[in-house]
């Protein structure tokens, strides 16, 4: 598999992650400094208010270009996954009518590179293993510690959206998501979300239904340029990515962590997103 072999010339140590981030702008390494405390408090406030925090320019342009140089040639072979689903990423409820928000169907389609396909010398690997980044993410999200996924396919993913591909309205199953925007869409590809909207009650379902019908009152756009690091609590915030168009695909990396060690995804999940189980 691509990315499964390393050499002495390409091995990236966890400490190397800091060489790829803008530490002058984001003082992650000096966790005892007042500047870090102010920065962390700002991220925590954004998460509390909207469920999302965007660190624009976290990756400098040179780092973004290096990552894209390694993964763009792999797009043509990336597994294209897509299937109809409801906003709750759950089985339909036969006890409810077909037009109930719990049973309404949306579409998602994208191309995905699995963890073992990420090139061995990609900065994505060093960033994922970088203890400083993981400590910051844990503090920002309110965990004592975060662990890397113990999964050969799901730890780092890269998603390509092009030719009208999109992510339909949904709530995440995971409590949080960490992403790195590598290339925004030339047209479309807008991340839209309705913060803190999930409530499994008649009022909550009605609010979701209004958004599925096109109501915009509670919907926000989450702007993110190339190099942005995004922390997002998607389990309670309905969200989507509108269809992407242009000569080049929208490209985003997902870094998956968990509050406990040993987390993997199911074989069924691997088949859906990667077309294989290992």
SELUM-77815 format. One record per residue: residue in one letter; x, y, z of N, C-alpha, C, CB in turn. Coordinates in steps of 0.05 Angstrom, whole numbers, padded with zeros to 5 digits, always signed. Last residue first. Glycine has a CB too. Layout:
SELUM-77815
AXYZXYZXYZXYZ
...
This chain:
SELUM-77815
X-00183-00077+00100-00155-00074+00110-00137-00067+00087-00146-00101+00124
X-00232-00076+00076-00231-00078+00106-00203-00075+00117-00243-00104+00115
X-00256-00030+00026-00241-00053+00035-00240-00054+00065-00212-00053+00023
X-00279+00018+00013-00282-00004-00005-00267-00029+00001-00275+00005-00032
X-00279+00061+00047-00253+00055+00033-00256+00032+00013-00233+00048+00054
X-00330+00069+00067-00314+00092+00062-00288+00086+00046-00306+00105+00087
X-00354+00017+00071-00369+00040+00060-00350+00062+00051-00389+00051+00081
X-00314-00015+00094-00325-00021+00067-00339+00002+00055-00344-00045+00069
X-00309+00010+00144-00287+00010+00125-00296+00004+00097-00266-00011+00134
X-00360-00001+00165-00352+00027+00160-00329+00028+00141-00345+00041+00187
X-00354-00057+00170-00375-00046+00153-00369-00017+00146-00402-00048+00166
X-00315-00061+00209-00309-00070+00181-00329-00059+00162-00308-00100+00180
X-00312-00001+00249-00322-00027+00243-00314-00035+00214-00352-00029+00246
X-00253+00031+00274-00279+00032+00262-00287+00003+00254-00279+00051+00237
X-00222+00036+00340-00222+00028+00312-00250+00033+00301-00213-00001+00307
X-00184+00055+00396-00208+00059+00380-00203+00051+00351-00218+00088+00382
X-00142+00053+00434-00152+00028+00421-00176+00031+00403-00157+00009+00441
X-00158+00099+00488-00140+00085+00470-00154+00062+00456-00115+00075+00484
X-00202+00156+00488-00193+00131+00500-00176+00116+00479-00217+00113+00509
X-00218+00200+00459-00210+00204+00487-00201+00179+00501-00234+00215+00502
X-00188+00200+00393-00209+00191+00412-00199+00196+00440-00216+00161+00407
X-00181+00227+00326-00171+00221+00352-00194+00212+00370-00156+00245+00365
X-00166+00237+00259-00184+00225+00278-00170+00217+00304-00198+00200+00265
X-00165+00287+00214-00147+00274+00234-00165+00263+00256-00126+00295+00245
X-00176+00296+00146-00189+00291+00172-00170+00276+00190-00216+00274+00168
X-00166+00345+00096-00156+00322+00111-00171+00320+00138-00125+00325+00116
X-00194+00362+00033-00193+00367+00062-00183+00341+00075-00221+00374+00073
X-00204+00396-00027-00189+00375-00013-00187+00382+00016-00160+00372-00026
X-00242+00404-00086-00239+00412-00058-00225+00390-00043-00267+00420-00045
X-00208+00395-00149-00226+00386-00127-00221+00402-00102-00223+00356-00122
X-00206+00438-00205-00192+00423-00184-00211+00418-00161-00168+00439-00174
X-00243+00462-00237-00224+00445-00250-00208+00428-00229-00204+00462-00266
X-00309+00459-00206-00284+00472-00214-00265+00452-00227-00271+00486-00191
X-00351+00449-00148-00347+00450-00177-00320+00464-00182-00370+00464-00191
X-00389+00416-00097-00364+00429-00105-00361+00427-00136-00339+00417-00091
X-00449+00424-00060-00434+00412-00082-00411+00429-00091-00453+00409-00106
X-00437+00439+00011-00452+00441-00014-00436+00430-00037-00460+00471-00018
X-00434+00400+00067-00417+00414+00048-00432+00415+00021-00389+00399+00045
X-00468+00407+00131-00465+00396+00104-00443+00411+00090-00491+00397+00088
X-00499+00395+00196-00480+00408+00178-00479+00393+00151-00452+00409+00190
X-00523+00406+00262-00529+00396+00235-00510+00410+00215-00559+00401+00228
X-00490+00393+00320-00494+00414+00300-00499+00402+00273-00470+00433+00300
X-00478+00351+00352-00502+00366+00359-00508+00389+00340-00499+00378+00387
X-00433+00329+00330-00454+00311+00340-00480+00325+00346-00444+00296+00364
X-00392+00363+00315-00414+00358+00296-00435+00339+00305-00402+00347+00272
X-00353+00408+00334-00369+00390+00349-00394+00384+00332-00377+00401+00377
X-00289+00419+00307-00318+00421+00303-00332+00400+00319-00325+00419+00273
X-00234+00456+00288-00244+00438+00309-00275+00441+00308-00233+00446+00338
X-00190+00463+00235-00217+00467+00245-00224+00446+00266-00238+00466+00222
X-00139+00499+00205-00145+00477+00223-00172+00483+00235-00122+00474+00245
X-00125+00521+00139-00141+00525+00164-00144+00498+00179-00168+00536+00158
X-00101+00516+00090-00084+00516+00114-00099+00518+00140-00065+00537+00112
X-00145+00556+00053-00125+00535+00052-00106+00538+00076-00108+00537+00026
X-00200+00579+00095-00182+00580+00073-00162+00557+00074-00168+00606+00072
X-00266+00577+00113-00240+00565+00119-00223+00565+00094-00243+00536+00131
X-00328+00594+00141-00307+00601+00122-00280+00588+00131-00304+00631+00119
X-00385+00567+00150-00359+00565+00164-00337+00570+00143-00356+00538+00179
X-00448+00597+00153-00427+00587+00136-00401+00588+00152-00425+00604+00110
X-00509+00576+00187-00485+00593+00184-00466+00581+00164-00471+00598+00211
X-00578+00574+00198-00555+00564+00184-00533+00584+00181-00563+00554+00156
X-00626+00591+00218-00607+00581+00237-00581+00571+00224-00619+00558+00253
X-00653+00608+00171-00651+00626+00194-00630+00617+00214-00678+00627+00208
X-00664+00581+00124-00636+00589+00129-00632+00604+00155-00627+00607+00107
X-00699+00525+00098-00699+00549+00115-00671+00556+00124-00717+00545+00140
X-00701+00478+00069-00688+00502+00057-00688+00527+00074-00700+00508+00032
X-00718+00432+00090-00736+00445+00071-00725+00470+00059-00763+00452+00084
X-00679+00422+00127-00680+00404+00103-00699+00416+00082-00690+00376+00111
X-00696+00461+00163-00671+00464+00149-00670+00446+00124-00646+00458+00167
X-00744+00438+00181-00744+00464+00168-00719+00469+00152-00748+00487+00189
X-00725+00390+00205-00742+00390+00181-00743+00416+00166-00770+00381+00188
X-00699+00410+00249-00683+00397+00228-00700+00396+00203-00676+00368+00237
X-00744+00429+00277-00722+00448+00269-00705+00436+00247-00705+00455+00294
X-00771+00381+00286-00784+00402+00269-00762+00422+00260-00806+00417+00285
X-00737+00355+00321-00742+00343+00294-00754+00365+00275-00761+00319+00296
X-00743+00389+00365-00717+00386+00352-00720+00375+00324-00700+00367+00369
X-00797+00384+00378-00787+00410+00370-00760+00408+00356-00784+00428+00395
X-00799+00328+00390-00815+00339+00368-00805+00366+00359-00844+00342+00377
X-00730+00309+00401-00757+00314+00411-00773+00325+00387-00756+00335+00435
X-00671+00309+00406-00688+00287+00397-00715+00289+00410-00674+00260+00403
X-00637+00360+00382-00654+00354+00405-00673+00333+00396-00668+00380+00416
X-00587+00398+00354-00598+00371+00358-00613+00369+00384-00575+00351+00357
X-00563+00447+00348-00591+00445+00341-00603+00418+00349-00595+00450+00312
X-00513+00473+00352-00526+00463+00376-00556+00458+00371-00523+00484+00398
X-00514+00510+00290-00501+00503+00316-00521+00493+00337-00487+00527+00327
X-00515+00488+00229-00534+00499+00247-00525+00492+00275-00564+00490+00241
X-00472+00501+00172-00480+00487+00197-00500+00502+00213-00455+00481+00213
X-00434+00489+00113-00457+00502+00126-00464+00486+00151-00481+00505+00107
X-00382+00499+00072-00389+00485+00096-00411+00501+00110-00364+00480+00115
X-00385+00497+00002-00388+00513+00026-00396+00496+00050-00408+00536+00022
X-00377+00482-00052-00361+00470-00031-00362+00485-00004-00333+00468-00040
X-00374+00534-00102-00389+00518-00083-00371+00507-00061-00402+00495-00098
X-00313+00532-00138-00341+00541-00137-00356+00523-00118-00354+00542-00165
X-00265+00513-00120-00265+00536-00138-00293+00549-00139-00255+00529-00166
X-00259+00493-00052-00271+00490-00078-00269+00515-00094-00300+00481-00077
X-00195+00497-00018-00224+00502-00020-00233+00497-00049-00230+00531-00012
X-00149+00452+00002-00156+00468-00021-00186+00472-00022-00146+00454-00047
X-00143+00438+00056-00119+00438+00039-00124+00454+00013-00110+00410+00032
X-00162+00443+00122-00169+00450+00094-00144+00453+00078-00186+00476+00094
X-00164+00393+00167-00145+00412+00156-00154+00418+00127-00115+00401+00156
X-00203+00377+00226-00198+00377+00197-00177+00398+00190-00224+00382+00181
X-00233+00338+00273-00210+00355+00269-00203+00354+00239-00186+00347+00287
X-00295+00332+00309-00279+00326+00284-00257+00347+00283-00297+00327+00259
X-00331+00299+00362-00316+00321+00350-00302+00312+00325-00296+00334+00371
X-00361+00254+00374-00366+00278+00389-00352+00303+00377-00356+00275+00418
X-00388+00217+00318-00366+00224+00336-00371+00251+00350-00339+00225+00321
X-00431+00221+00284-00432+00201+00306-00411+00207+00327-00429+00173+00295
X-00457+00285+00262-00436+00265+00265-00442+00245+00287-00409+00279+00270
X-00516+00297+00226-00502+00300+00251-00480+00278+00252-00521+00298+00276
X-00525+00326+00159-00524+00304+00179-00512+00314+00205-00507+00281+00167
X-00535+00339+00091-00540+00347+00118-00539+00323+00137-00568+00361+00120
X-00482+00311+00048-00509+00318+00055-00512+00326+00084-00528+00296+00048
X-00430+00334+00013-00435+00321+00038-00463+00330+00047-00413+00327+00060
X-00414+00324-00058-00423+00339-00034-00425+00322-00010-00450+00353-00040
X-00396+00335-00126-00396+00319-00102-00402+00336-00077-00370+00303-00099
X-00390+00364-00172-00416+00364-00160-00418+00346-00135-00436+00355-00179
X-00335+00356-00184-00355+00347-00203-00383+00345-00190-00348+00322-00214
X-00306+00338-00120-00306+00351-00146-00329+00342-00162-00280+00345-00160
X-00271+00329-00063-00298+00335-00072-00296+00350-00099-00314+00353-00051
X-00233+00284-00026-00234+00300-00050-00263+00304-00058-00217+00288-00074
X-00203+00274+00037-00227+00273+00020-00225+00293-00003-00252+00278+00037
X-00160+00234+00073-00162+00257+00055-00186+00254+00037-00135+00261+00039
X-00150+00212+00140-00163+00209+00114-00160+00235+00099-00193+00201+00117
X-00119+00177+00191-00117+00201+00174-00131+00195+00148-00087+00210+00169
X-00146+00131+00212-00133+00151+00229-00129+00178+00215-00105+00140+00237
X-00170+00090+00183-00186+00113+00190-00172+00135+00205-00208+00104+00207
X-00137+00045+00171-00149+00060+00149-00161+00087+00158-00171+00044+00136
X-00119+00019+00216-00101+00022+00193-00111+00039+00171-00095-00005+00182
X-00126+00045+00281-00140+00035+00257-00122+00039+00232-00167+00049+00254
X-00129+00070+00332-00114+00045+00327-00126+00031+00303-00114+00027+00353
X-00123+00140+00333-00139+00116+00327-00120+00093+00323-00156+00121+00301
X-00088+00172+00387-00091+00165+00358-00109+00141+00355-00063+00160+00345
X-00121+00204+00441-00105+00182+00431-00109+00180+00400-00113+00156+00444
X-00120+00257+00489-00130+00246+00464-00111+00225+00453-00135+00268+00443
X-00137+00275+00556-00118+00265+00536-00133+00255+00511-00101+00242+00548
X-00177+00301+00582-00151+00299+00595-00129+00291+00576-00152+00280+00619
X-00216+00348+00543-00208+00321+00551-00181+00321+00565-00207+00302+00525
X-00234+00396+00520-00242+00389+00547-00237+00360+00555-00271+00394+00550
X-00217+00417+00473-00242+00401+00472-00251+00392+00499-00239+00378+00453
X-00169+00441+00487-00190+00457+00474-00217+00443+00476-00183+00463+00445
X-00140+00397+00506-00146+00419+00524-00169+00436+00513-00122+00437+00529
X-00136+00366+00459-00148+00355+00483-00157+00378+00502-00129+00336+00498
X-00107+00401+00426-00134+00392+00418-00149+00381+00443-00133+00371+00396
X-00058+00404+00455-00075+00428+00450-00104+00420+00444-00063+00445+00428
X-00040+00351+00450-00045+00363+00477-00064+00387+00474-00019+00371+00490
X-00034+00346+00395-00054+00330+00409-00060+00341+00436-00043+00301+00411
X+00007+00383+00385-00019+00387+00373-00040+00371+00388-00019+00379+00344
X+00048+00357+00414+00040+00385+00421+00012+00391+00410+00060+00405+00410
X+00057+00308+00390+00045+00309+00417+00035+00337+00424+00065+00300+00437
X+00042+00290+00325+00055+00311+00340+00042+00314+00368+00054+00338+00325
X+00017+00256+00290+00031+00244+00313+00044+00265+00332+00053+00226+00303
X-00003+00291+00252-00021+00273+00266-00008+00262+00291-00030+00251+00248
X+00043+00315+00232+00024+00331+00246+00005+00314+00263+00008+00348+00227
X+00066+00272+00206+00080+00284+00228+00061+00301+00245+00103+00301+00218
X+00027+00262+00166+00034+00241+00185+00048+00253+00210+00052+00220+00172
X+00026+00309+00137+00002+00301+00151+00008+00280+00172-00019+00289+00131
X+00073+00314+00109+00071+00328+00134+00046+00320+00150+00071+00358+00130
X+00092+00252+00079+00073+00274+00081+00074+00287+00108+00045+00264+00074
X+00124+00208+00071+00137+00232+00078+00118+00256+00079+00159+00238+00058
X+00087+00167+00057+00103+00165+00082+00116+00191+00091+00124+00143+00079
X+00023+00187+00034+00051+00183+00030+00067+00184+00056+00062+00204+00011
X-00034+00151+00051-00021+00176+00054+00009+00172+00051-00028+00189+00082
X-00055+00100+00052-00049+00112+00026-00035+00139+00027-00075+00114+00010
X-00070+00088+00103-00047+00074+00092-00039+00083+00064-00052+00044+00092
X-00116+00120+00110-00091+00126+00124-00067+00113+00111-00093+00117+00153
X-00149+00131+00046-00146+00120+00073-00119+00125+00084-00152+00090+00073
X-00180+00180+00008-00155+00165+00013-00155+00156+00041-00130+00183+00006
X-00242+00185-00026-00227+00184-00001-00202+00168-00003-00245+00171+00020
X-00290+00226-00057-00269+00206-00060-00251+00208-00036-00253+00211-00087
X-00362+00229-00046-00335+00240-00045-00315+00218-00052-00329+00253-00017
X-00429+00244-00030-00411+00230-00048-00384+00245-00048-00423+00229-00077
X-00494+00239-00003-00466+00246+00001-00449+00230-00019-00457+00241+00030
X-00562+00260+00002-00541+00246-00013-00513+00257-00005-00545+00249-00043
X-00619+00245+00045-00601+00263+00031-00578+00247+00018-00589+00285+00050
X-00685+00229+00065-00660+00220+00054-00645+00243+00040-00665+00198+00034
X-00722+00226+00125-00716+00239+00100-00688+00234+00091-00721+00270+00103
X-00732+00205+00175-00733+00187+00153-00726+00200+00126-00759+00174+00151
X-00731+00246+00212-00715+00222+00218-00713+00203+00194-00728+00207+00242
X-00768+00282+00191-00740+00287+00188-00722+00264+00195-00732+00310+00206
X-00820+00247+00156-00809+00255+00182-00779+00261+00178-00814+00234+00204
X-00840+00225+00110-00831+00253+00109-00821+00264+00136-00854+00270+00099
X-00856+00173+00125-00832+00177+00107-00822+00205+00106-00840+00168+00079
X-00872+00170+00196-00879+00173+00168-00854+00178+00151-00899+00196+00164
X-00846+00118+00241-00851+00146+00234-00858+00149+00204-00826+00163+00241
X-00834+00066+00247-00856+00076+00263-00863+00105+00256-00850+00073+00292
X-00787+00057+00219-00812+00049+00207-00837+00059+00222-00813+00019+00204
X-00735+00098+00213-00753+00089+00234-00781+00083+00221-00756+00111+00256
X-00672+00080+00184-00698+00094+00183-00716+00081+00203-00710+00092+00154
X-00610+00081+00220-00631+00067+00205-00657+00083+00205-00635+00039+00216
X-00569+00141+00215-00581+00118+00230-00601+00104+00212-00594+00126+00256
X-00554+00193+00208-00536+00171+00202-00544+00146+00216-00507+00179+00209
X-00589+00234+00212-00580+00223+00237-00561+00199+00233-00604+00214+00254
X-00607+00248+00163-00590+00268+00177-00578+00256+00202-00607+00292+00183
X-00599+00188+00122-00615+00209+00135-00596+00227+00151-00636+00197+00154
X-00572+00173+00057-00573+00171+00086-00592+00192+00097-00545+00173+00099
X-00544+00143-00002-00565+00159+00011-00565+00154+00041-00593+00153-00001
X-00473+00145-00013-00498+00131-00010-00519+00149+00003-00494+00105+00008
X-00406+00137-00032-00430+00153-00032-00455+00136-00029-00431+00170-00057
X-00338+00140-00049-00359+00129-00032-00383+00148-00033-00349+00125-00003
X-00285+00122-00087-00308+00140-00087-00331+00127-00071-00318+00146-00117
X-00218+00118-00071-00243+00104-00071-00266+00124-00069-00245+00084-00047
X-00169+00144-00115-00183+00145-00089-00210+00132-00092-00185+00174-00079
X-00142+00149-00162-00145+00123-00152-00160+00121-00125-00119+00110-00149
X-00140+00204-00171-00153+00187-00191-00158+00159-00181-00136+00186-00216
X-00109+00223-00127-00138+00227-00128-00152+00208-00148-00144+00256-00136
X-00055+00221-00126-00069+00197-00117-00099+00200-00120-00062+00191-00088
X-00033+00270-00139-00031+00248-00158-00046+00223-00151-00002+00242-00162
X-00046+00298-00089-00061+00303-00114-00057+00281-00135-00052+00330-00126
X-00009+00284-00049-00035+00270-00051-00050+00275-00076-00051+00278-00027
X+00039+00312-00054+00040+00284-00049+00014+00269-00053+00049+00279-00021
X+00024+00364-00063+00042+00352-00083+00043+00321-00079+00070+00363-00080
X-00004+00374-00016-00019+00370-00041-00002+00357-00062-00030+00397-00051
X+00039+00381+00020+00019+00359+00024+00004+00353-00002-00001+00367+00046
X+00064+00425-00002+00079+00400+00000+00059+00377+00004+00098+00401+00024
X+00025+00465+00002+00035+00456-00024+00049+00430-00023+00053+00478-00036
X+00022+00468+00058-00002+00460+00042+00007+00450+00015-00022+00483+00039
X+00073+00488+00069+00065+00462+00079+00041+00451+00064+00058+00464+00109
X+00071+00538+00043+00091+00518+00035+00084+00490+00044+00119+00526+00045
X+00029+00566+00071+00026+00557+00043+00046+00536+00034+00028+00580+00024
X+00024+00538+00139+00033+00558+00119+00030+00548+00091+00063+00566+00124
X-00030+00520+00177-00010+00509+00159-00001+00531+00139-00020+00484+00144
X-00063+00559+00198-00048+00542+00216-00025+00528+00201-00066+00521+00229
X-00095+00594+00170-00067+00596+00166-00050+00579+00185-00057+00624+00168
X-00145+00598+00221-00137+00604+00194-00106+00605+00192-00149+00631+00184
X-00176+00559+00258-00149+00570+00260-00139+00575+00232-00130+00552+00277
X-00241+00559+00282-00224+00558+00257-00198+00573+00262-00240+00572+00234
X-00287+00521+00316-00265+00540+00319-00247+00536+00295-00249+00535+00346
X-00355+00508+00336-00334+00507+00316-00312+00528+00322-00346+00513+00288
X-00396+00515+00370-00388+00488+00364-00366+00485+00344-00412+00472+00355
X-00408+00567+00385-00419+00557+00359-00413+00528+00353-00407+00574+00337
X-00393+00574+00439-00413+00591+00426-00425+00578+00402-00402+00618+00420
X-00353+00536+00450-00377+00538+00467-00399+00553+00454-00369+00552+00494
X-00316+00547+00410-00329+00521+00411-00354+00522+00428-00309+00500+00422
X-00301+00599+00425-00313+00594+00399-00328+00567+00399-00292+00594+00376
X-00277+00588+00475-00301+00605+00473-00316+00600+00447-00293+00634+00477
X-00234+00557+00460-00254+00545+00477-00280+00561+00476-00244+00542+00506
X-00204+00596+00432-00214+00572+00418-00237+00559+00434-00191+00551+00414
X-00194+00631+00474-00209+00640+00451-00220+00617+00435-00191+00657+00433
X-00162+00600+00508-00188+00610+00518-00206+00619+00494-00184+00633+00538
X-00117+00593+00476-00133+00570+00483-00161+00579+00492-00120+00554+00505
X-00098+00647+00475-00105+00633+00451-00123+00610+00456-00079+00623+00436
X-00087+00655+00529-00106+00672+00516-00116+00658+00490-00095+00700+00509
X-00048+00615+00537-00072+00615+00553-00094+00631+00540-00067+00625+00581
X-00007+00632+00503-00021+00607+00498-00047+00606+00513-00003+00583+00506
X+00007+00679+00529-00003+00681+00502-00018+00655+00495+00020+00686+00482
X+00028+00662+00577+00002+00675+00578-00010+00677+00550+00005+00703+00590
X+00056+00595+00575+00057+00624+00570+00029+00636+00570+00071+00630+00544
X+00056+00541+00577+00056+00555+00603+00055+00585+00600+00081+00547+00619
X+00061+00521+00526+00035+00519+00539+00034+00533+00566+00029+00490+00542
X+00089+00532+00474+00095+00544+00500+00069+00545+00516+00106+00573+00496
X+00071+00509+00427+00093+00496+00441+00098+00507+00469+00118+00498+00424
X+00031+00540+00404+00024+00515+00416+00046+00503+00433+00017+00495+00395
X+00017+00596+00386+00039+00588+00404+00034+00562+00419+00044+00610+00424
X+00007+00615+00324-00007+00598+00343+00014+00585+00361-00023+00576+00327
X+00044+00648+00298+00016+00657+00300+00001+00641+00321+00002+00654+00273
X+00090+00619+00302+00091+00647+00309+00062+00658+00314+00105+00663+00287
X+00077+00570+00282+00079+00572+00311+00083+00601+00320+00101+00555+00322
X+00048+00542+00234+00055+00570+00239+00055+00575+00269+00036+00590+00224
X+00077+00476+00221+00055+00494+00229+00066+00523+00234+00042+00483+00255
X+00120+00444+00211+00101+00448+00189+00079+00467+00196+00089+00422+00181
X+00149+00436+00256+00162+00449+00234+00144+00455+00211+00186+00433+00225
X+00117+00406+00289+00118+00434+00293+00132+00449+00271+00132+00440+00319
X+00126+00353+00274+00101+00366+00267+00102+00396+00269+00079+00355+00284
X+00172+00330+00293+00174+00345+00268+00148+00360+00261+00181+00327+00245
X+00160+00300+00336+00169+00327+00342+00170+00344+00316+00196+00327+00355
X+00149+00250+00312+00128+00266+00323+00136+00295+00327+00118+00255+00348
X+00191+00245+00252+00186+00240+00281+00163+00257+00290+00211+00246+00297
X+00188+00215+00192+00181+00240+00205+00175+00233+00234+00157+00254+00192
X+00230+00186+00144+00217+00183+00169+00212+00210+00182+00233+00164+00188
X+00260+00190+00098+00233+00201+00098+00219+00199+00124+00217+00188+00077
X+00309+00165+00101+00308+00193+00090+00281+00206+00094+00316+00192+00061
X+00300+00114+00118+00314+00132+00136+00312+00161+00127+00344+00124+00139
X+00232+00101+00098+00261+00098+00096+00274+00118+00114+00271+00102+00067
X+00172+00063+00097+00187+00087+00103+00216+00080+00099+00182+00098+00131
X+00109+00041+00072+00137+00037+00074+00151+00064+00080+00149+00024+00049
X+00057+00055+00065+00062+00035+00085+00091+00029+00089+00048+00010+00077
X+00047+00091+00024+00049+00102+00051+00055+00081+00072+00024+00116+00058
X+00008+00046-00013+00022+00071-00012+00023+00081+00016+00010+00092-00031
X+00017-00024+00000+00000+00000+00000+00017+00025+00000-00019+00000+00024
